[in-house]
Amino acid sequence: MAATAPITTSNVPSELLPRTITAPIFEKSVEASAVMQLARPAPLALDATTSVPIPMDVPVADWVGQAAKKPLSTGGIDVKQMQAKKVAVLIPVAMEVARTNTGGLYDQLQKDLPTAFARAFDHATIHGKTMKGATGPFSEYLAATSNSVTLGTAPRDEGGIWADFVDGMEMVVDEDWDYTGTVADHRLKPKLLRATDANGQPILVDTYTPGTNMASAGTLIGEPLAYSRSVSGKQRRQSASTDTGLRAIGGDWSQAAYGVGMDITIRVSNEATYVDEDGGVHSAFQENLVLILAEAYYGFVMGDVDAFVKYMGEGSGS
């Protein structure tokens, strides 16, 4: 952070985090989100819906004679309406930390907020749920696809888990979609590394490419691979989360688009109360806390949900 006058909680400008803080948080949330790694970005308006063209087909061009009637394309464009949805997190901080080391507090927010926002976004876009299990903010989500493969179906001498992923790819490409990448749960990684052929030779030497960002992890069956703990639904250190058995989703990521808001707003209070996960009510004034409420906006739309295929763990069903 550039050398400036000391930052205190009493002079946070216009209830906005400084731009030097905001930009890295949004950038890192994109890096941490597996879905954002593969879906395509689109503009997002905070105060209105945004018309986002999702390509359903490639326009058909054809040869035409001189002065002849021009061929009419049969390609179609489905216009989706992307709406900004708010994601928020309330962070209790000791008063001493907030007043004496606000710069350090901002540094910590730069590290923690991208992870929190990325987890919430991936969970909503994959499962259609909030982090608490309620109906999510987006009407369309990836796991709603009717295409499903249970990992462990193919015998080892017929390709094993590699063949399972190829079978899923075949479901997608047989419907004339492109298979352009996979998002996977971290629990899948050791299974991929342990997978061997009938002769006991590893099928996958590694699933990580050095130099990639937090979510990207290289390739799987020849296409980009990104990991997210939101794929299974089971989040680390979150007791309310559950493992759905989902281990990966792959497909045509041109059929998914996301938008990112322009500002992260922050409100600070040392007098408000808050309710913890167990229902307990806490007073910031009484407990000498500063409450930091951070909010951001994201959007997500899909074309055809069956341009994707989900891969379920063994015994989890579909």
C-alpha positions in Angstrom: 0.0 0.0 0.0 1.3 3.5 -0.8 2.6 5.6 2.0 -0.3 7.8 3.1 -1.7 9.3 6.3 -2.7 6.6 8.8 -6.0 4.9 8.1 -8.5 4.6 11.0 -12.0 3.2 11.1 -13.3 6.7 11.7 -12.2 8.0 8.2 -13.1 5.1 5.8 -14.1 7.3 2.8 -17.7 7.2 1.7 -18.3 3.7 3.1 -16.0 2.3 0.4 -12.8 0.4 0.8 -10.0 2.3 -0.9 -9.5 1.4 -4.6 -6.1 0.0 -3.8 -7.9 -2.5 -1.6 -11.0 -3.1 -3.8 -9.3 -4.0 -7.0 -7.1 -6.7 -5.6 -10.0 -8.3 -3.7 -12.1 -8.6 -6.9 -9.1 -9.9 -8.9 -8.3 -12.5 -6.3 -11.9 -13.6 -6.0 -11.9 -14.3 -9.7 -8.6 -16.3 -9.3 -10.0 -18.3 -6.3 -13.3 -19.1 -8.1 -13.2 -22.3 -10.3 -16.4 -21.3 -12.1 -15.0 -17.9 -13.0 -11.8 -19.5 -14.3 -13.8 -21.3 -17.1 -17.0 -19.2 -17.6 -16.8 -16.1 -19.7 -16.9 -12.6 -18.1 -19.7 -10.2 -19.0 -20.5 -6.6 -17.9 -22.6 -6.2 -14.8 -24.8 -3.2 -13.9 -25.4 -2.8 -10.2 -28.7 -0.9 -10.5 -30.3 -2.6 -13.5 -30.4 -5.9 -15.4 -27.8 -6.5 -18.0 -28.6 -8.1 -21.3 -26.0 -10.7 -21.9 -26.0 -12.5 -25.3 -25.4 -16.3 -24.8 -24.5 -17.9 -28.1 -26.8 -20.9 -28.8 -25.4 -21.6 -32.2 -22.8 -20.3 -34.7 -24.4 -18.3 -37.5 -24.4 -20.2 -40.8 -22.6 -18.5 -43.7 -22.9 -19.9 -47.2 -21.8 -19.2 -50.8 -23.9 -17.0 -52.9 -23.8 -16.0 -56.6 -23.4 -12.4 -57.9 -26.6 -10.4 -57.2 -28.3 -13.5 -55.8 -30.4 -13.7 -52.7 -28.3 -13.8 -49.6 -28.6 -16.9 -47.4 -30.5 -16.3 -44.1 -28.6 -17.7 -41.1 -30.3 -20.3 -39.0 -28.1 -19.5 -36.0 -29.7 -18.2 -32.9 -28.7 -15.9 -30.1 -30.5 -16.3 -26.7 -30.4 -13.1 -24.7 -30.1 -13.7 -21.0 -30.8 -11.1 -18.4 -28.0 -10.9 -15.8 -28.9 -9.3 -12.5 -26.5 -8.1 -9.8 -26.9 -10.2 -6.6 -25.4 -9.1 -3.3 -23.0 -11.3 -1.2 -22.1 -10.1 2.2 -20.0 -11.1 5.2 -19.9 -9.6 8.8 -16.6 -9.7 10.5 -16.2 -9.0 14.3 -12.7 -7.5 15.0 -11.2 -6.5 18.4 -11.3 -2.8 18.9 -7.6 -2.6 19.6 -6.7 -4.2 16.2 -9.1 -1.9 14.3 -7.9 1.3 15.9 -4.1 0.7 16.1 -3.5 -1.4 13.0 -6.1 -0.6 10.4 -3.6 -1.0 7.6 -2.9 -4.5 8.8 -6.6 -5.2 9.0 -7.1 -4.1 5.4 -4.2 -6.4 4.4 -6.0 -9.3 6.1 -9.3 -8.4 4.4 -7.4 -8.5 1.1 -6.5 -12.1 1.9 -9.8 -13.3 3.4 -12.5 -11.6 1.4 -11.6 -13.1 -2.0 -11.8 -16.6 -0.5 -15.2 -15.8 1.2 -16.7 -14.3 -2.0 -15.3 -17.0 -4.3 -16.7 -19.8 -2.1 -20.2 -18.2 -2.0 -20.2 -17.6 -5.7 -19.1 -21.1 -6.7 -21.5 -22.7 -4.2 -24.4 -20.7 -5.7 -23.5 -21.3 -9.3 -22.8 -25.0 -8.9 -25.6 -26.0 -6.5 -28.1 -23.2 -6.7 -27.9 -22.8 -2.9 -26.6 -20.3 -0.3 -23.9 -21.3 2.1 -26.6 -22.0 4.6 -28.5 -24.3 2.3 -31.3 -22.0 1.3 -32.4 -21.3 -2.3 -29.5 -19.4 -4.0 -29.5 -16.0 -5.7 -29.3 -17.4 -9.3 -32.2 -19.2 -11.0 -29.8 -21.3 -13.1 -27.1 -23.5 -11.8 -24.7 -26.1 -13.1 -25.7 -29.2 -11.1 -29.2 -29.0 -12.6 -27.9 -30.7 -15.7 -29.6 -34.0 -16.6 -26.3 -35.5 -17.8 -24.6 -37.6 -15.1 -21.8 -40.1 -14.8 -20.9 -42.0 -11.7 -17.1 -42.3 -11.2 -15.9 -45.8 -10.8 -18.3 -47.2 -13.4 -15.7 -48.1 -16.0 -13.5 -51.2 -15.2 -9.8 -50.5 -14.7 -8.9 -52.6 -17.8 -11.3 -50.4 -19.9 -9.9 -47.1 -18.8 -11.2 -46.7 -15.3 -11.8 -43.1 -14.0 -10.3 -41.7 -17.3 -12.9 -43.5 -19.3 -15.6 -42.2 -16.9 -14.6 -38.6 -17.7 -14.4 -39.4 -21.4 -17.9 -40.9 -21.2 -19.1 -37.6 -19.8 -17.4 -35.6 -22.5 -19.1 -37.8 -25.0 -22.5 -36.9 -23.6 -21.7 -33.3 -24.2 -20.2 -33.5 -27.6 -22.9 -35.9 -28.9 -25.4 -33.1 -28.3 -23.2 -30.8 -30.5 -21.7 -28.8 -27.6 -17.9 -28.3 -27.0 -16.3 -29.8 -23.9 -14.0 -26.9 -22.8 -13.1 -27.7 -19.2 -13.9 -29.2 -15.8 -14.3 -27.9 -12.3 -13.5 -30.5 -9.6 -13.7 -31.0 -5.9 -10.3 -31.3 -4.1 -11.4 -34.8 -3.0 -11.0 -35.9 -6.6 -7.3 -35.0 -6.8 -5.9 -38.0 -4.9 -8.2 -40.4 -6.8 -6.9 -39.0 -10.1 -3.3 -39.4 -8.9 -3.9 -42.9 -7.6 -5.7 -44.1 -10.7 -3.8 -46.8 -12.6 -4.3 -48.8 -15.8 -4.6 -52.6 -15.9 -0.8 -52.9 -15.7 -0.6 -50.7 -12.6 0.8 -47.7 -14.4 -0.5 -44.2 -13.3 -3.0 -42.8 -15.8 -2.4 -39.2 -14.6 1.1 -38.1 -13.6 -0.1 -34.9 -12.1 -3.0 -32.5 -12.1 -1.3 -29.3 -11.3 0.6 -26.9 -13.6 3.2 -24.7 -11.9 2.6 -21.0 -12.2 -1.2 -21.2 -12.4 -3.4 -19.3 -10.0 -5.3 -20.5 -7.0 -8.1 -22.3 -8.8 -6.6 -23.4 -12.1 -4.8 -26.7 -11.8 -3.7 -27.8 -15.3 -5.7 -30.1 -17.5 -7.9 -33.2 -17.4 -8.8 -35.3 -20.5 -7.0 -32.6 -22.5 -9.1 -29.6 -21.3 -8.6 -27.0 -18.5 -9.1 -28.1 -14.9 -9.9 -25.9 -11.9 -10.5 -27.0 -8.3 -13.1 -25.6 -5.8 -14.2 -26.9 -2.4 -17.7 -25.7 -3.4 -18.1 -28.5 -5.9 -18.9 -31.1 -3.3 -20.7 -28.6 -1.1 -18.6 -29.5 1.9 -16.7 -26.4 3.0 -13.7 -26.5 5.3 -14.5 -25.4 8.9 -18.2 -24.9 8.1 -20.3 -27.2 10.2 -23.5 -26.5 8.3 -22.1 -27.7 4.9 -22.7 -31.2 3.6 -21.0 -33.4 1.0 -23.5 -33.8 -1.9 -21.3 -36.5 -3.6 -20.6 -34.2 -6.6 -17.0 -34.5 -7.6 -16.8 -32.6 -10.9 -18.7 -30.7 -13.5 -17.5 -30.3 -17.1 -18.9 -29.1 -20.4 -19.2 -26.1 -22.7 -18.3 -23.0 -20.7 -19.4 -20.7 -23.4 -22.8 -21.5 -22.0 -22.0 -19.8 -18.6 -21.3 -16.1 -18.1 -20.5 -14.1 -14.9 -20.3 -10.5 -14.0 -18.4 -8.7 -11.2 -19.6 -5.5 -9.5 -17.5 -2.3 -9.5 -17.4 -1.6 -5.7 -17.0 -3.4 -2.5 -18.9 -1.5 0.2 -17.9 -1.6 3.8 -19.8 -0.4 6.9 -18.1 -0.1 10.3 -19.8 0.0 13.7 -18.7 -0.3 17.3 -22.2 0.0 18.6 -24.3 -2.5 16.6 -25.3 -6.0 17.7 -25.0 -9.3 15.8 -26.3 -12.8 16.0 -23.8 -15.7 15.9 -24.4 -19.1 14.2 -25.7 -20.6 17.5 -28.3 -17.8 17.9 -26.3 -15.9 20.5 -26.7 -12.1 20.5 -23.5 -10.0 20.9 -23.1 -6.3 21.5 -20.1 -4.7 19.9 -20.2 -1.9 22.5 -20.2 -4.3 25.4 -17.6 -6.7 24.0 -15.3 -4.0 22.8 -15.6 -5.0 19.1 -15.7 -3.3 15.8 -18.1 -4.9 13.3 -17.1 -4.8 9.6 -19.8 -5.5 7.1 -18.4 -6.1 3.6 -20.7 -6.4 0.6 -20.1 -7.1 -3.1 -22.1 -7.8 -6.3 -21.9 -10.7 -8.7 -24.1 -12.0 -11.5 -24.4 -15.4 -13.3 -26.4 -16.7 -16.3 -26.5 -19.9 -18.3 -27.5 -21.0 -21.8 -28.4 -24.7 -22.0 -27.8 -26.5 -18.7 -27.4 -29.8 -20.6 -24.2 -28.4 -22.3 -22.7 -29.7 -19.0 -22.3 -33.1 -17.3 -21.9 -33.8 -13.6 -19.6 -36.5 -12.2 -20.7 -38.2 -9.0 -18.6 -40.0 -6.5 -19.0 -43.8 -6.1 -22.1 -44.8 -4.3 -23.5 -41.2 -4.3 -26.0 -41.8 -7.2 -27.0 -39.0 -9.5 
